[in-house]
Amino acid sequence: MTLDEKLSRLKDLLRPCGSALVAFSGGVDSTFLLRVARDVLGAENVIALTATSPTYPRYEFEQSCRLAAELGVRQIVVESNELEIEGFAQNPPDRCYHCKHELFSLCRDKAKSLGFHVIFDGSNCDDLQDHRPGRRAGAELQVRSPLVEAGLNKADIRALSRELGLDTWDKQPFACLSSRFPYGVEITAARLAQVDRCETHLRDCGFRTYRVRYHGDTARIELAADELPRLLDAPLREKIVAEFKAAGFTYVALDLQGYRSGSMNEVLT
């Protein structure tokens, strides 16, 4: 299908729902979905639910608030703390299941109390190609993924977001901070804050696509391939190393393979 055909299919899928609650992070996918749902169902029939937690950087939360306001959609903010969920902090390979089950349970309860008929998440077709245990939680709690149903992948969503004038069309990929830890390594509030501080520094230095992977006393930096040479500039490199060490890391390493989504899943078979 062409992009226009996929967009039409998405609208056709949304129209019969009447009203919907969107699990909204402010990322590329959920922002696009929220915009189209608003256009199809009307702003009064759409709610964006955003869950704050230690795994969700403050910067991303503030962006989600701005985007919801710009779209004229009511945003509900709920507090969540995945670290208190049994089985999450130990960081098993199905960690994302526990996180999404918590989020979607909050969405279900809120949708029911407000009389909203359907819950949407922003999964896209590319997510079907990677280890995504959170999708099992969505299936269990009857959360729909209309972007998947419409056959939209990330490239499609970026292109359509640009056509719609959404400034998230070229936003860097985002995943919760828990994804920065190797499976089996305990996730703590202090370690999350450590990673968040270092990623914030990379953003402040002008990098767009990055991850700071936690390996005990070592921070492994992933950057987009076209941004790798810039970090090798001596003054900037020294500044980043100093900040990472101040955050608590002993060693700072640059991953020559560069950024790739879900790199911690490479150990899974």
Buried (B, 14 or more C-beta within 10 A) or exposed (E): EEBEEBBEBBBEBBEEBEBBBBBBBBBBBBBBBBBBBBBBBEEEBBBBBBBBBBBBBEBBBEBBBEBBEEBEBBBBBBEBBBBEBEEBBEBBBBBBBBBBBBBBBBBBEBBEEEEBBBBBBBBBBBBEEEBBBBBBBBEEBEBBBBBBBBBBBBEBBBBBBEEBEBEBBEBBBBBBBBBBBEBEBEBEEEBBBBBBBBBBBBBEBEBBBBBBBBBEEEBBBBBBEEBBEEBEEEEBBEEBBEBBEEBBBEEBEBBEEBBBBBBBBEEEE
